[in-house]
Amino acid sequence: MPILSPEDAWRRLARGLVPLRSEPVARRQALGRVLAEAVYADVDLPPCDMSAMDGYAIADPVEPDETLPVTATIAAGDRPGHRLEPHTAVRIMTGAPVPSGTEAVVPVEQTDAGSKIVRFTAASESGAHIRRHGEVVRSGDEILAAGTPTNPAVLGLLAAHGVHELAVHSAPRVATLATGDEIRPPEQRLEPGQLRDTHTDFLLAAGTTLNLDFSALGIARDDLPDLSRSIAKGLEHEVLLISGGVSKGIFDLVEDVLASHGCETLFDSVAIQPGKPLVAARHERGWVFGLPGNPASAMVCFWLFVRPFLRRLMGFEDGFWHGALRAELAAPLPGAKDRDRFLAASIEIGEGRILATPRPPKGSHDVIAYGHGSALVRVRARSQPAAPGEDCEVLLLLG
């Protein structure tokens, strides 16, 4: 298959990609999900005219040093219905229903009050400090559109309208599978020629940042029967992430096994460095990503393609290089040849500027460079080196 630009690879991957079906979720378990249906107000907010301040409700304008008798006290939670008589004042608390006939609420800081009389130290302003009935929303109005991501403020809004269960897009079931005869669990002591599995821990943690619980299927050998059994189990999930076995060596068996299970390869190489041997495939029940075996390559491919893909399944707006920002280089940035390069970078934000310090790796095996990065900096194909102070493109690594 031809090598694709990263933009073309994303377009091929995203063709026909739609969010997963909806499912009901309890409000307090819905953080980080995306609404599949619109939500409508079930009450007027505010439910009546309410005081925005602790102070005094007055029926007529007042001037400095004017005094009025205090006839009542209204607290938040009291029922509406009190009437304010002319030339009187009512002590009122924030959130309390404003009595009918109120001209304004005067903050307590602008008064000198006794128990039965209040003296005003400033002139009143007509209509001041009154939250009007229904000024925020009316019952039946749409308050959240389908496609809205939930955050703490959204959940508070839902609580205000008594929503205890809501329809959100389903979270994809994701499995991870490491491959390679040389790969061993991280806790195992290594023999010469062996490597520890870094992919699984990275992917499980990356899934957690998406509010997803990935299933780890372990390590498969470079052996057709063993690899086929492991991949068959992974294909029971909506998304399978395989690490290793996707290059062109005689032991890179993943693409052949995927084909034997009815998977259609969308692409198998992308013009990026690191991360060129990236496989994306589709089958009747879901999707497969074959990530490169080198750990830095797998991380970059996840951040650039897998993460936005999973977010799209969950209903978020996302895509390749979506959300990238302009930054200022704090250190030199090397150039690129015929592929876009994506280097780890440390980010500092200060005085309205984003400063990026690239960490050029020693190769696609350099876990240290990418482990210390908080962003990816992009070097476009055939770009010349850039000096400190010049602009660059960065994608913050939020997970």
N, C-alpha and C positions, 0 to 999 in steps of 0.2 A: 504494500500500500504506500502511497506517496506521503512524504513528510508534510505536515500541515503547519501553517502559522498558528500561534496560540489563539488568535481571534477566530480563524476558520475551524479549529478544533472545537472551540466553545460553541460556535454556531451549529456544528454537526451534532454535538452532544445535546444541545438545548432544543433541537428541532422537535416540536411536539411535546416538550416537557411541560407538564401541568402539575399543580399541587395534588397531593394524595387526598383521598376521600375524607369526609368530615367524620368526627366522632364527638360524643358528648363528654365533657370534662368538668369536674367540680371547679368552681372559681378559684379556690386556694391551691389547686394543682395545675392551674393554667398558665403560670408565668412562663414567658418565653415561647408561647405558641401563637398561632395566627388565626384570627377569626375566620370561620368559613361562612358565617351568616351575619347580616347586620343586626345590631342591637338597638332597641327603642326604649325611650324613657317611659317609666310607669308612674312618675309623679312630676308635678311642677316643681322647679327649683329656682328660687326659694318657694316654699309652699304657700307663703303669704308675705306681706311686707314685713321685713325684719330689720332690727338694728344692727348696724355694722360696727358699733362701738359701745363700750360701757359709758353711760352718760345720762342725759335727761331729754326725754321727748317733750317738745313744746308745741302749743297750738298756734302761737303768734310769734312773729319775729321779736328778738330781744336785742338790747344794746348793752354795752359795758356798764356794770354797776346796777343793772336792773335786777330785781328780785322777784321770785314767784314762789307760791306755796307748793310743796310736794305732796300730792294726794295719794300716791300709790307706788308700789314697786312691782315691776314685771321682770320675771326671770326667764332664761332660756328654758324651753319646755312647757311654759304656761300656755294655756289654750288662747287663741285669738278671741277678740270680742270686746276688749276694754275700749271705752270711749274717753277721749281726752277733752275736758271742758276748756273753754276759752280762759286765758289768763291764769293757767295752772301749768304745772310740770309733773311728769311722772319719771321716777327713777327707773332706768331700763338697762338691761345687760346685753352684751353681745350675743346675737342669735335669738333674742326674745322677739315675739310678735309686736309690731308697732301698733299702738292704739289708733283707731280711726280718728280723724281730725288732726293728725300730727303734721306740723309745718316742717320740722327738722328735728334731728337729734344733735344735741350739743355734747361733745366729748367731756368726760369728767375732768380732764386736764384744763378745761376752760371754765371751770366753776369753782366756787368756794361754798361748800354745802354744809348745812346743818341737818338735823334729823327731820325737820318739817319745813325748811325753807332753803332755797338755793339762790346764790348770787352769781351772776354771769360776769366773767372777766373779759369776754370778747363778744363781738356782735355775731349773731347766728347767720348761717347761709341757708337760703331756701332749699329744701329737699336734701340737705347734707346728711350723709352717713345713714342712708336708708337703702337697704337691698330690696328692690322691687319684686313683687310677686311674679314668678315665671321669667325673670329677666335672663336667666341662664339657659333654661330649656323648659318646654311645655310637654306634658304627658302626650306620648304618641310620636314625638319628634325622633328622628334617627340620631343617636348619640355616637355610635361607632359603626363604620362601614365594614363590610366584608373585606378581608385582606389586611385589617389593622393588627399589627403585632401587639401582644400583651406585655405591659411592663407594670411596675408597681402602681403608677398613677392610673393606668387603665383598670387595674383590679379594684382600686379604690372607687373609681367611677361606677363600675359594675355593682359594687357593694351598695353604693348610694341609691341604686335603682332596684335593689332586691334580687339581682341575678345570682342564683346559686349554682347554676349549671349552664354551660355555653357550648356552642358548636365550634370546634377548632379543626384545622387540618391535622390528619393523623401524623404521628411521628414515624419515619421509616424504620423498619427493623434492619439493622446493619450488622454484618459479621466481618471479622478480620481473620485472615489466614496468612501466616508467614510460610515461606518455602525455602528449601535449600539444605543439602546434606551437611553443609558447614555451619548451619545456624543452631545455636544452643540456647536454652533458657537463660535469662540474665543472672540467675543465682548460681548457675553451674560453673565450676572451674573449667577453664578452657585448656584443650590440648593444642599443640601447634597446628595452625591452619584453620582453626575454628573461630567463629565470631558469635558474639551475643546478639540475641534478638532485641533490637531497639525499636523495631517498627510497631510491635504490638502495644507497648507502653505508650508510645507517642500517639497512636491512633485511639486507644481507649481514652486517654486524657483529652485529646482533641474532640472526641465525641461528647465528653462531659461538658465541654464549653458550649456545645450546641444543645444542651439539655437532652442528649441522646445517650442511651446505655448500649454500647456496642457489645456484641458477643464475640469472645475470642475463641477461635477454633484450634489454636495451637500451631504446631509447625509440621508441615508436610515435607516428605523427602522428595528428591529429584527422581521420582520413580512413578511411571505412568499409573499403575493400579492405586498406589497410595494417594497420589495427587488427585486422581479422578474421584476417589471416595471422599476426600476432604472437600473438593470443589462441589460435588453433588450435595453435600450437607450445607455448604454455604449458599447454594442457589435456592435453598428454601427461604432465604431472607430476601427482602426487597432490594437490598444493596449488599454486594460482596466486595470487600477490599482485599486484594491479594498483593502481597509484597514479594518481589523477586520472581525470577523465572520468565521475564518478558523481553530479554535481549535476544541476540541472534546466535547464541552458543548452542552446542549440541545438547546441553542439559536444560535449556530454556524451553520448557514443555507446556507452559500455561496456555498459550494461544491454541495449540493443538487440542488440549483437553477441553477448553471452552467450546471449540467447534464441535467436538464429539458429543457435547451436551446440548447442542442446538443453539449456541450463542452466536449472534451476528456481530462481528467486529466493526465498530464505527471508525476507529483509527488506531494505529499502533506506534506512531511516532509524531512528536511535536517539536517544532524548531525552537526549543528553549534549552538553556544551560544553567543549572543541571536539570535533568528530567526528561531527556529526549525519548527514551523508550517507555512511553506511557500508553497503556492499552485501555480503551473504553469499549465495552460490548453490551449488547442488549439481548434479553431472552424474553419469553412470553410472560414471565412473572416478575421481571425486574431488570437490574443493571449490575454490571461488573466493572470494576476498575482494577487493572493490573499495574501496580505501582513499581517503579524501578527498585532494584535491590539495594543500591547505595542509599544510606539513610538520608543524606541531605537532599538527594533527588526526590525521594519519597515525600519528604516534608514539603518541598516546594510544590510538587504536583498536588498534594492534598490542599495546600493553601490556595493555589490558583484555580483548581478545577473541582476537586471533590467537595470541599467545604461549600462553595457557592451552589454546587449541584444539590447537595443535601438540603440547603436552606430553601432552594426553589421548591423541592418536594414538600417542604413544610409550609410553603405559602409565602415566604419572604421574597422581596425583590432583590435579586443578586445576580452575579455573573462574573466572568473573567475580568479581573482588574477593576471590578466595581468598587467604588468608594476610595480609589487612589487619590492621593493628595500631592500638592506641590510642596517641596521642602528645599531647604538650602543646605548644600554640602558643607560639612564641617571638616572633611578630610577628602583627599583625592579619590576619584571614582575611575576605575579602569575602563577602557573601551570594550567593544565587542566585535566579533567577526561576522559570521553569517547567521548567527542565532541570537535571539534576545537572551540576555543574561539577567538572572535574578539573584542578587547578593543579599545576604543578611546585613542589617544595619541597626545600630543603636540610635534611639530617638530621644531628643530633649526638646521640650517646648518651653519657650520663654520670650517675653517681650513681643508677643504676637507672632513669633516665628517658630517654624518646625525645623530643627537642625538635625541632619542625618549624618551619622558617621559610618560609612560602609566598612564591612568586615570581610574583605576578599578571602575566600576559602582556599585551602591547599588542594581542593578537589571535591568531588561529589561524595567522598567518604568523610569529609570534615564536619563531624557532629558538633565540635566545639564552636565553630564560627556561627552555625545556625542556632545552636543552643543558647548563645548569648544575644542573639538578635531579637529586637522587638518590632521589626518591620522588614519588609522586602523592598529593596531599591531596584528599579528596572533600568537596565542599560539596553537601549534599542539596538537591533542588529546594525552592524557597520557604523556604530557610533565611535567617535574619538574620545580619548580620556577627558575627564572634566576636573577642574580645579576647585579647591575650597572657595565658597562664595557663589558658585554657579548653582542654578536650579537643577532639581532632580525630581523623579516621580517615586513616591513611596506608598506602600500598602501596609497599614498598621496591622499587626498580628494580634487579633483580639482573642485568639484561641488556637 
